[in-house]
Amino acid sequence: MKVPLSWLKDYVDLTLPLTELAERLTLAGLEVSNIQYLGIEGAELPWDRERILVGHILAVRPHPNADRLVLADVDYGADQIETVVTGAPNLFPYLGQDVRHLNLKSPFALEGALLFDGHKDDGSKMVLKGRPVRGIMNRHMLCSEKELGISDDHTGILILDPDAPTGAPLADVLGTAVLDIELTPSIARCASIIGVAREVAALTGQRVRYPDYARLPLEGPPLSGRVVIETEEPHLNPRFCAALIEGIQIKPSPYWMQLRLRLAGMRPINNVVDVSNYVMLEVGQPNHAFDYDVLRARADRYAGPEQPIRIITRRAREGESIRTLDGIERVLQPFTMLVTDPAGPLSIGGIMGGAESEVHENTRNVLLEAAAWDFINIRRSVQAYGLNSEAAYRFSRGVHPSQAWWGALRAAQLIQQLAGGVIARDILDYYPAPPP
């Protein structure tokens, strides 16, 4: 499991030097097999604290001698505004505009900075030197991820979050180290950022800071009466929580979330899917977002308008199949637990969702599921399908049913923050036999 320190610091103070922290974790059973560095001392390319800063793009103007280039006026916290020449395609939509009110922030490298060469694929580095570009002197640069060594993306400049402080060293904003921790099945409690934070707190005498769920605004129409949860195998699915968020807007996640997911080994997709993955990594509770309108349309066919959506968890029946999110049609084994409705399977419980009800760019309402599953049953299904997802990694090692409620709250909270919408005033919670 990959643990970015910049994420871990949200939940616990790190009082030990990095190498000593890694040693203490390893001796405690969380073997740190590798440490990766980004932008700080120890990285292949540490970011120069004097020359690689956060820039605020104030205006984007046409280049007088080139249609494929623009001039960007940049404030980087000094006493003067610098103009740079760039061909970044993601700046062209702002051409001819004063954009200071948009808080467009980007990494800004001053002349003399050492960067990766964005035009080469061999890892070559270059020292930034001023030169005229189509008649305009260009001394500095707005940077892409590739030039900074974050990724191979050179399709445009990196747009930071609007609250990135102008003029701050980029190393203070994005620089971090990532611990690669090998977890044994016996310490599945640590398969999350907060799980590792608990161990760090115990080892160093610190306190854990948990996300605040107290101010979660439950203001939408009630979910009760619109969705009913049933299970045929409560010993295999001991808990099932469901929250509804209506009126969302699908768009890219903010850069801070995208970077954390990527450092943790996951690919950003959109704000709702990213929240689902983020919460799984953060608190250790996998969850899944269904397109609520797809569920509603299916219910209209099997029950008629105004009848509740019936979410049923059960074992697969002979001959059933489902196309999962990876695009593969899978014939289901009779021991596999499914999330279904009367029209058929919706997802393989605890392992992977189905393609029909997945969240897409036109989704406006999502039904969020956070559940608990029997770890032995999950392990058996993983082996049968060769489908070892991040969710299955956690469920097959054991996630306590108490986690489901907090996972549902946290995911609903973040979806509303990043996608808008309103959360139904009640969160459904099927929990017939809470364990001690």
C-alpha positions as CSV (number, residue, x, y, z in Angstrom):
1,M,0.0,0.0,0.0
2,K,1.3,3.4,-1.0
3,V,1.0,6.1,1.7
4,P,1.8,9.7,0.7
5,L,3.2,11.6,3.7
6,S,1.3,14.8,2.7
7,W,-1.9,12.8,3.1
8,L,-0.9,11.0,6.3
9,K,-0.1,14.4,7.9
10,D,-3.8,15.3,7.7
11,Y,-4.5,12.8,10.5
12,V,-1.4,12.6,12.7
13,D,1.6,14.8,13.4
14,L,4.8,13.3,12.1
15,T,7.5,13.9,14.7
16,L,10.2,11.6,13.5
17,P,12.7,11.9,10.6
18,L,11.4,10.0,7.6
19,T,14.0,7.2,7.7
20,E,13.4,6.7,11.4
21,L,9.6,6.6,11.0
22,A,10.0,4.0,8.2
23,E,12.2,1.9,10.5
24,R,9.7,2.2,13.4
25,L,6.8,1.1,11.2
26,T,8.8,-1.8,9.9
27,L,9.7,-3.0,13.4
28,A,6.0,-2.7,14.3
29,G,5.0,-5.1,11.4
30,L,4.3,-2.5,8.7
31,E,7.3,-3.3,6.4
32,V,8.3,-0.2,4.5
33,S,9.8,-1.7,1.4
34,N,10.5,1.5,-0.5
35,I,10.3,5.3,-0.2
36,Q,9.6,7.4,-3.2
37,Y,10.3,11.2,-3.3
38,L,8.5,13.9,-5.2
39,G,10.1,17.3,-5.5
40,I,11.9,17.2,-2.2
41,E,15.4,16.2,-1.1
42,G,15.9,12.5,-2.1
43,A,13.9,12.9,-5.4
44,E,15.7,12.5,-8.8
45,L,14.8,16.1,-9.4
46,P,14.3,18.2,-6.2
47,W,12.4,21.4,-7.0
48,D,14.6,24.5,-6.5
49,R,12.9,26.4,-3.7
50,E,14.1,29.7,-5.2
51,R,13.3,29.1,-8.8
52,I,10.3,26.8,-9.0
53,L,7.3,28.6,-7.4
54,V,3.5,28.9,-7.6
55,G,2.6,31.4,-10.3
56,H,-0.8,33.2,-10.6
57,I,-1.8,33.7,-14.3
58,L,-3.3,37.2,-14.6
59,A,-3.9,37.4,-18.4
60,V,-3.5,35.4,-21.6
61,R,-2.8,37.4,-24.7
62,P,-2.1,36.5,-28.4
63,H,1.4,36.2,-29.5
64,P,1.9,38.8,-32.2
65,N,3.9,36.5,-34.5
66,A,2.6,33.0,-33.9
67,D,-1.0,31.6,-33.9
68,R,0.0,28.5,-31.9
69,L,1.6,30.5,-29.1
70,V,0.2,32.8,-26.4
71,L,1.7,35.3,-23.9
72,A,0.8,34.7,-20.3
73,D,1.3,37.4,-17.6
74,V,2.3,35.8,-14.4
75,D,2.6,37.0,-10.8
76,Y,4.9,34.9,-8.7
77,G,5.1,37.0,-5.6
78,A,7.8,39.3,-6.7
79,D,7.6,43.1,-7.4
80,Q,7.0,42.7,-11.1
81,I,4.8,40.7,-13.5
82,E,6.7,38.4,-15.9
83,T,5.4,37.5,-19.4
84,V,6.1,34.0,-20.7
85,V,5.6,32.5,-24.1
86,T,3.8,29.2,-24.1
87,G,1.9,26.8,-26.5
88,A,0.0,25.1,-23.7
89,P,-3.4,24.2,-25.3
90,N,-5.2,24.5,-21.9
91,L,-4.5,28.2,-21.9
92,F,-6.1,28.9,-25.3
93,P,-9.7,29.0,-24.0
94,Y,-8.6,32.1,-21.9
95,L,-7.1,33.9,-24.9
96,G,-7.7,37.7,-24.7
97,Q,-9.0,37.6,-21.2
98,D,-8.1,39.1,-17.9
99,V,-8.3,35.9,-15.8
100,R,-7.0,37.1,-12.4
101,H,-10.4,36.5,-10.9
102,L,-10.3,32.8,-11.9
103,N,-7.2,32.2,-9.7
104,L,-5.4,30.2,-12.3
105,K,-2.3,28.9,-10.6
106,S,0.5,26.9,-12.2
107,P,4.1,25.9,-11.4
108,F,6.4,28.7,-12.5
109,A,10.1,28.1,-13.2
110,L,12.5,31.0,-13.3
111,E,15.5,31.1,-15.5
112,G,18.3,28.9,-14.2
113,A,15.9,26.2,-12.8
114,L,16.7,22.6,-13.5
115,L,13.8,20.7,-15.1
116,F,13.1,17.5,-17.0
117,D,13.1,18.1,-20.8
118,G,9.4,18.0,-21.8
119,H,10.3,17.2,-25.4
120,K,12.4,14.1,-24.6
121,D,11.3,10.7,-23.3
122,D,14.7,9.5,-21.9
123,G,14.5,11.4,-18.6
124,S,16.9,14.1,-19.8
125,K,17.2,17.3,-17.7
126,M,17.7,20.8,-18.8
127,V,18.6,24.1,-17.2
128,L,16.1,26.8,-18.2
129,K,17.8,29.5,-20.2
130,G,16.2,32.7,-21.7
131,R,15.9,32.9,-25.5
132,P,13.7,34.7,-28.0
133,V,10.6,32.8,-29.2
134,R,9.3,34.2,-32.5
135,G,10.6,37.7,-31.6
136,I,9.5,37.7,-27.9
137,M,12.2,37.2,-25.2
138,N,11.2,34.3,-23.0
139,R,13.2,33.7,-19.8
140,H,10.8,31.7,-17.6
141,M,8.3,28.8,-18.0
142,L,4.9,27.6,-16.9
143,C,5.5,23.9,-16.3
144,S,3.7,20.7,-17.2
145,E,3.8,17.6,-15.0
146,K,6.4,16.0,-17.2
147,E,8.9,18.9,-16.7
148,L,8.5,18.5,-13.0
149,G,8.8,14.7,-13.0
150,I,5.2,14.1,-11.7
151,S,4.1,12.1,-14.8
152,D,4.7,11.9,-18.5
153,D,1.9,14.3,-19.3
154,H,3.1,17.2,-21.5
155,T,-0.2,18.0,-23.1
156,G,-0.6,21.3,-21.2
157,I,0.6,23.2,-18.2
158,L,-0.3,21.9,-14.7
159,I,-3.2,23.8,-13.3
160,L,-3.0,23.9,-9.5
161,D,-5.9,24.4,-7.1
162,P,-7.0,28.0,-6.8
163,D,-5.9,28.3,-3.1
164,A,-2.3,27.5,-3.9
165,P,-0.3,30.4,-2.4
166,T,1.2,32.7,-5.0
167,G,5.0,32.8,-4.8
168,A,5.3,29.7,-2.5
169,P,8.0,27.2,-3.3
170,L,6.3,24.4,-5.2
171,A,8.1,21.9,-3.0
172,D,6.0,23.2,0.0
173,V,2.8,22.8,-2.0
174,L,3.2,19.5,-3.8
175,G,6.5,18.0,-2.6
176,T,6.1,14.8,-0.6
177,A,7.4,11.3,0.0
178,V,5.5,8.1,-0.4
179,L,5.9,5.1,1.8
180,D,5.4,1.7,0.1
181,I,4.2,-0.5,2.9
182,E,3.8,-4.3,2.7
183,L,0.8,-5.4,4.8
184,T,0.3,-8.9,6.0
185,P,-3.2,-10.2,6.2
186,S,-3.1,-10.1,10.0
187,I,-3.0,-6.2,10.0
188,A,-5.8,-5.4,7.6
189,R,-6.7,-2.6,10.0
190,C,-3.9,-0.7,8.4
191,A,-5.1,-0.9,4.8
192,S,-6.0,2.8,4.8
193,I,-4.3,6.1,5.4
194,I,-6.1,6.5,8.7
195,G,-5.2,3.0,9.7
196,V,-1.5,3.8,9.2
197,A,-2.0,7.1,11.1
198,R,-3.3,5.1,14.1
199,E,-0.1,3.0,14.1
200,V,2.1,6.1,13.8
201,A,0.1,7.8,16.7
202,A,0.6,4.7,18.8
203,L,4.3,4.5,18.0
204,T,5.1,8.2,18.6
205,G,2.6,9.2,21.4
206,Q,0.5,11.4,19.1
207,R,-3.3,11.8,18.7
208,V,-5.2,10.8,15.5
209,R,-7.3,13.5,13.9
210,Y,-10.4,12.0,12.3
211,P,-12.5,13.6,9.5
212,D,-15.4,15.6,10.9
213,Y,-18.8,14.1,10.0
214,A,-20.8,16.2,12.5
215,R,-21.8,19.0,10.0
216,L,-23.0,16.7,7.2
217,P,-26.0,18.6,5.8
218,L,-28.9,16.1,5.3
219,E,-31.3,18.4,3.6
220,G,-32.8,16.5,0.6
221,P,-36.1,14.7,0.3
222,P,-36.1,11.4,2.3
223,L,-34.8,8.3,0.8
224,S,-37.1,6.0,2.8
225,G,-40.0,4.9,0.5
226,R,-37.9,5.4,-2.6
227,V,-35.4,2.6,-1.9
228,V,-35.8,-0.6,0.0
229,I,-32.9,-2.8,1.1
230,E,-33.3,-6.5,1.4
231,T,-30.8,-9.4,1.8
232,E,-31.2,-13.1,1.5
233,E,-27.8,-13.9,3.2
234,P,-27.3,-11.6,6.2
235,H,-24.4,-13.7,7.4
236,L,-22.6,-13.0,4.1
237,N,-23.7,-9.3,4.0
238,P,-24.1,-8.2,7.6
239,R,-24.6,-4.5,6.8
240,F,-25.7,-2.3,3.9
241,C,-25.8,1.5,4.1
242,A,-27.2,3.6,1.3
243,A,-27.2,7.4,0.8
244,L,-28.7,9.4,-2.1
245,I,-27.1,12.6,-3.4
246,E,-29.2,14.4,-6.0
247,G,-28.4,17.2,-8.4
248,I,-24.7,16.6,-8.8
249,Q,-22.4,17.8,-11.6
250,I,-19.8,15.4,-12.9
251,K,-16.4,17.1,-13.6
252,P,-12.7,16.5,-12.9
253,S,-11.6,16.3,-9.2
254,P,-9.5,19.1,-7.8
255,Y,-5.8,18.6,-8.4
256,W,-5.0,17.8,-4.7
257,M,-7.3,14.8,-4.9
258,Q,-6.1,13.6,-8.3
259,L,-2.4,13.8,-7.1
260,R,-3.1,11.9,-3.9
261,L,-4.9,9.2,-5.8
262,R,-2.1,8.9,-8.3
263,L,0.6,8.8,-5.6
264,A,-1.4,6.0,-3.9
265,G,-1.5,4.1,-7.2
266,M,-5.0,4.9,-8.5
267,R,-6.1,6.6,-11.7
268,P,-8.3,9.7,-11.4
269,I,-11.6,9.4,-13.4
270,N,-14.1,12.0,-12.3
271,N,-15.1,13.7,-9.0
272,V,-17.7,11.1,-7.9
273,V,-15.6,8.0,-8.8
274,D,-12.5,9.7,-7.3
275,V,-14.3,10.3,-4.1
276,S,-15.3,6.7,-3.9
277,N,-11.7,5.6,-4.3
278,Y,-10.4,8.3,-2.0
279,V,-12.7,7.3,0.9
280,M,-11.7,3.7,0.4
281,L,-8.0,4.6,0.7
282,E,-8.6,7.1,3.5
283,V,-10.8,5.2,5.9
284,G,-10.5,1.6,4.6
285,Q,-14.2,1.2,3.7
286,P,-14.8,0.4,0.0
287,N,-18.0,1.9,-1.4
288,H,-19.7,2.2,-4.7
289,A,-21.8,4.8,-6.5
290,F,-24.7,3.7,-8.7
291,D,-26.4,6.0,-11.2
292,Y,-29.7,6.4,-9.4
293,D,-31.7,7.2,-12.6
294,V,-30.6,3.9,-14.1
295,L,-31.9,2.1,-11.0
296,R,-35.1,4.2,-11.2
297,A,-35.7,3.2,-14.9
298,R,-35.2,-0.4,-14.1
299,A,-37.7,-0.2,-11.2
300,D,-40.2,1.5,-13.5
301,R,-40.0,-1.6,-15.8
302,Y,-40.2,-4.3,-13.1
303,A,-42.6,-2.6,-10.6
304,G,-44.1,0.5,-12.3
305,P,-43.7,4.2,-11.6
306,E,-43.8,5.5,-8.0
307,Q,-42.8,2.0,-6.7
308,P,-39.7,1.9,-4.6
309,I,-36.4,0.6,-6.0
310,R,-35.6,-2.7,-4.4
311,I,-31.9,-3.3,-3.7
312,I,-31.4,-7.0,-2.9
313,T,-28.2,-8.8,-1.9
314,R,-28.1,-12.5,-2.6
315,R,-26.1,-15.3,-4.1
316,A,-25.8,-15.6,-7.9
317,R,-28.3,-17.9,-9.6
318,E,-27.4,-20.5,-12.2
319,G,-26.8,-18.9,-15.6
320,E,-26.5,-15.3,-14.4
321,S,-23.8,-13.1,-15.7
322,I,-22.8,-9.4,-15.4
323,R,-20.6,-7.1,-17.4
324,T,-18.3,-5.5,-14.9
325,L,-16.7,-2.1,-15.0
326,D,-13.7,-3.5,-16.7
327,G,-15.9,-4.3,-19.7
328,I,-15.7,-8.1,-19.2
329,E,-18.9,-10.3,-19.3
330,R,-18.5,-12.6,-16.4
331,V,-20.6,-15.8,-15.8
332,L,-21.3,-15.9,-12.1
333,Q,-20.6,-18.8,-9.7
334,P,-23.5,-19.7,-7.3
335,F,-21.5,-18.8,-4.2
336,T,-20.9,-15.2,-5.3
337,M,-22.7,-12.5,-3.5
338,L,-24.4,-9.9,-5.7
339,V,-26.0,-6.5,-5.3
340,T,-29.2,-6.8,-7.5
341,D,-32.7,-5.6,-8.1
342,P,-35.6,-7.7,-9.5
343,A,-34.3,-7.0,-13.0
344,G,-31.0,-8.7,-12.3
345,P,-27.4,-8.2,-11.1
346,L,-26.0,-4.6,-10.5
347,S,-22.6,-5.5,-9.1
348,I,-20.4,-8.2,-7.6
349,G,-20.7,-7.4,-3.9
350,G,-17.5,-6.1,-2.4
351,I,-15.5,-6.7,-5.6
352,M,-16.6,-4.7,-8.6
353,G,-19.6,-2.7,-9.9
354,G,-21.6,-3.4,-13.1
355,A,-21.2,-1.4,-16.3
356,E,-24.9,-0.7,-16.8
357,S,-25.4,1.4,-13.6
358,E,-21.9,3.1,-13.5
359,V,-21.5,6.8,-13.1
360,H,-20.9,8.7,-16.3
361,E,-20.6,12.3,-17.5
362,N,-24.4,12.8,-17.6
363,T,-25.1,11.3,-14.2
364,R,-27.0,13.7,-12.0
365,N,-28.1,11.6,-9.1
366,V,-26.1,8.9,-7.3
367,L,-27.1,6.1,-4.9
368,L,-24.0,5.5,-2.7
369,E,-23.5,2.1,-1.2
370,A,-21.2,1.2,1.7
371,A,-21.6,-2.4,2.9
372,A,-19.9,-5.2,4.8
373,W,-19.2,-8.6,3.3
374,D,-18.0,-12.0,4.6
375,F,-14.2,-12.1,3.9
376,I,-14.0,-15.8,3.2
377,N,-16.8,-15.5,0.6
378,I,-15.1,-12.5,-1.0
379,R,-11.8,-14.4,-1.1
380,R,-13.4,-17.4,-2.8
381,S,-15.0,-15.1,-5.5
382,V,-11.7,-13.3,-6.1
383,Q,-10.0,-16.6,-6.8
384,A,-12.9,-17.8,-9.0
385,Y,-12.8,-14.7,-11.3
386,G,-9.2,-13.6,-11.0
387,L,-10.6,-10.2,-10.1
388,N,-8.5,-8.8,-7.3
389,S,-9.8,-5.2,-7.1
390,E,-8.7,-2.6,-4.4
391,A,-12.1,-3.2,-2.8
392,A,-11.6,-7.0,-2.7
393,Y,-8.1,-6.5,-1.3
394,R,-9.7,-4.9,1.8
395,F,-12.9,-7.0,2.1
396,S,-11.0,-10.3,1.6
397,R,-8.8,-9.4,4.7
398,G,-11.8,-8.3,6.8
399,V,-13.5,-4.9,7.2
400,H,-15.5,-4.6,10.3
401,P,-19.2,-3.8,9.7
402,S,-19.0,-0.7,11.9
403,Q,-16.9,0.9,9.2
404,A,-19.8,1.0,6.6
405,W,-21.7,3.8,8.3
406,W,-18.6,6.1,8.5
407,G,-17.6,5.3,4.9
408,A,-21.1,6.2,3.7
409,L,-21.1,9.5,5.6
410,R,-17.6,10.5,4.5
411,A,-18.2,9.7,0.8
412,A,-21.5,11.6,0.8
413,Q,-19.8,14.5,2.4
414,L,-17.0,14.7,-0.2
415,I,-19.4,14.1,-3.1
416,Q,-21.4,17.1,-2.1
417,Q,-18.3,19.2,-1.6
418,L,-16.9,18.4,-5.0
419,A,-20.0,17.7,-7.1
420,G,-22.7,19.8,-5.5
421,G,-26.2,18.4,-5.0
422,V,-28.2,17.7,-1.8
423,I,-28.0,14.6,0.4
424,A,-31.2,12.9,1.3
425,R,-32.1,13.5,4.9
426,D,-32.0,9.9,5.9
427,I,-29.3,7.3,5.2
428,L,-30.6,3.8,5.0
429,D,-28.8,1.3,7.3
430,Y,-29.6,-2.4,7.1
431,Y,-27.8,-3.9,10.1
432,P,-29.8,-6.7,11.7
433,A,-27.2,-8.2,14.0
434,P,-24.4,-5.8,15.0
435,P,-21.4,-7.8,16.4
436,P,-19.7,-6.9,19.6
